[in-house]
Amino acid sequence: MRQIPISDFFKTPEESFFRVSPDGKYISYLKPFKGKQNIVIRSLADGHEHMATSLSDYSVREYSWTYNDQIVFIQDVIALDEYRMFALDVATSQTRDLLSLEKGRIRILNNRNKKEPDIVTIMMNKRDPANFDVYRLNIKTGDLKPYLVNPGNITEWFPDDDGKIRLVKSTDGVDETILFRPDDNSPFKPIIKNNFKNRVAPIAFIGDGTDFYALSNVNQDKTALVEIDAKTGKEKKVILTCDKADIDRVDYSRNKHRLELAICQEERPTEHFLNEDVKHIYDTLARRLHNTEMIVVGRDSAEDKFIVYTYTDRNPGTYYLYETGGMKLTKLGDINSSIKPDELCEMKPVSFRARDGLVINGYLTLPLGDKSTNLPVVVMPHDGPWRSRNTWGYNDEVQFLANRGYAVFQVNYRGSTGYGKAFYSAGLKQAGGKIQDDITDGVKWLISQKIANPKKIAIFGGGFGGFSALYGISYHPELYNCAVVQYGLINFFTYIKDVPPYFKPRLQMMYEMIGNPETDAEQLRAISPVFHTDKIKAPLLIFQGARDESANISELNQFVRELKKQNVPVTYYLKQNERKFFRNEHNRMEMYTEIEKFLNNNMRVKP
């Protein structure tokens, strides 16, 4: 097995985020310039392309087309903790500054308003750091007007096909309420109230009426696609449900006002087609793009041209342009052409029973070769737990580790999303409890199946996964040789206290999920690694971005000092001008080089 260079796995994507202009005349995508992601425009008429931006300080964070051949994009200037928003005129290649917001965030809500093509609807916490308000921004004149002022409890806004906001979601901390208004001149009225364990996520209004499509798990375990009457909040019918998993994604055409496709994340993504024309497109593509997952990620207004993204567990992704006229398929670009799928490893779905009998799912990636027993293993608990899960597909960290000869074990412990309400609820207030038992039981299952060498097991995670790694080496030192932690959660008290201001409306919900710092103080203290440095003996490698808004850097620095006082072999990298994830390519390369050395040094057989 060839050792693939670290740079091949973790370099900045070569070509990514392909989009087609609404008029179908241009393709855009992101490409590195001086190590930063910039926008490239390609004419479909003659194939000519040019780099439309030349940012060399920070990458384009997100971008999107408007109806009149303008592109709006956002840049996160990490050193200043500032978001900047720009408009790019495709005809002239001129870039205009639109907005800048220090210590705040800008999010694009709606950018394709046929009736007012110069108007973009955005969310910003400019007035109050704790609340996002909605504004309408004229990208030609720069005129910014408030559209909806947040009374203090709105957490989500849902624009209709014309960009008008007729549905919003509010919270009192635990219960969520969906409110509806028929038009801009009417007040919002509550129509649906749920505990946070129940979920209703609006997708789109049906035609010009008041019924809307939504994802909902009200009165059922798995999240289903339903139709709801907005005047009453009553569910009119269930359109689709999956037996084994929640519906994870629904594709809806705002141009043709129709549902097209729903995807359930089971062991692998499972598609359910809701429109015959769309099914025909996917069937046509499947005959030409074999053994790959496909998803439409962009389209022009006429829906004659589609951007198709394909991937597998061993392919980071390729973009194609599909033109319905003549059924023409053109390859646009690879995210990473250095990766050769036949050199990578299969991600296999696995399941086991936890000690209380609950079935836990996950993925196991074995290194290439005939050997499938007595392998060194890296356990990778995911972040979350109540907003994420592992899914089947390409993962650069997993493939990097498998290429270095490690089996990689990913556990979707209780509390992970995607498996229904009961499984999600089983994880509430189980941080440091049954969640950690599930990870431990998974490792013991690997050992019982003779897959894992019991003397060569590491644990590696970010965020809550970092907490799980620290918990593992603290309370199960017999299982793990060492641990790698990225942006780790070390203290549940400060994690709750230091949430960003705009997360404050959800604090009561966080108490329900993790624990209340007042009433559950004893439990939170018992599981927070910062109070138990004496329990950690195994070698530890820690990475942290200094601009991670959810991290308490001084506390982490003190945590590392305490570990060193107790002669724990800990190595700590604090990177300036990085948030949670290291966006700087040099920092990424250094991080994975150190991880490789660390695992190589510490995964020798214990005496």
Secondary structure as UniProt FT lines:
FT   HELIX           6..10
FT   STRAND          16..20
FT   TURN            22..23
FT   STRAND          26..33
FT   TURN            34..35
FT   STRAND          36..43
FT   TURN            44..46
FT   STRAND          49..51
FT   STRAND          60..65
FT   TURN            67..68
FT   STRAND          70..77
FT   HELIX           78..80
FT   STRAND          82..89
FT   TURN            90..93
FT   STRAND          94..102
FT   STRAND          106..110
FT   TURN            117..118
FT   STRAND          119..128
FT   TURN            129..130
FT   STRAND          131..138
FT   TURN            139..141
FT   STRAND          144..148
FT   STRAND          154..159
FT   TURN            161..162
FT   STRAND          165..171
FT   STRAND          175..180
FT   TURN            184..185
FT   STRAND          189..195
FT   TURN            196..197
FT   STRAND          200..205
FT   TURN            207..208
FT   STRAND          211..216
FT   TURN            218..219
FT   STRAND          224..229
FT   TURN            230..232
FT   STRAND          235..240
FT   STRAND          247..253
FT   TURN            254..257
FT   STRAND          258..265
FT   STRAND          269..273
FT   HELIX           276..288
FT   TURN            290..291
FT   STRAND          293..299
FT   TURN            301..302
FT   STRAND          305..312
FT   TURN            313..314
FT   STRAND          315..323
FT   HELIX           325..327
FT   STRAND          328..334
FT   TURN            337..338
FT   HELIX           341..343
FT   STRAND          347..353
FT   TURN            355..356
FT   STRAND          359..365
FT   STRAND          375..379
FT   TURN            386..387
FT   HELIX           396..403
FT   TURN            404..405
FT   STRAND          407..412
FT   TURN            414..415
FT   TURN            417..418
FT   HELIX           421..425
FT   TURN            426..429
FT   TURN            431..433
FT   HELIX           434..448
FT   TURN            449..450
FT   STRAND          452..462
FT   HELIX           464..475
FT   TURN            477..479
FT   STRAND          482..486
FT   HELIX           492..497
FT   HELIX           501..506
FT   HELIX           507..513
FT   TURN            517..520
FT   HELIX           521..527
FT   HELIX           529..531
FT   HELIX           533..535
FT   STRAND          540..545
FT   TURN            546..547
FT   TURN            549..550
FT   HELIX           553..565
FT   TURN            566..567
FT   STRAND          570..575
FT   TURN            576..577
FT   HELIX           585..602
//
